[in-house]
């Protein structure tokens, strides 16, 4: 992480909180996460896919 740049995890957590824990891959990459960081969260089952581009930032039930 470059000095002066926000921590991507802080940015992602704030974004998720504002969107009911649903974010797009584009938003995650724009915040500074790499494809591999996203895949690691999915593989560890901390997050779950909601479609090709949407992710839920928790592994519990998804409700309306």
ZISULGI-V670493 format. One line per field, one symbol per residue. phi: phi as a letter, one per 20 degrees, with the letter a starting at -180 (. if undefined). burial: # if it has 24 or more other C-alpha atoms within 12 Angstrom, else .. A space follows every 10 residues. Layout:
phi->???
burial->???
//
This chain:
phi->.ffnefffff ffffffffcl mdceggffff fofegfffff ffffmfdcfd rfddcdebde fdcf
burial->.......... .#...#.... #####.##.. #.#....#.. ......###. ....####.. ....
//
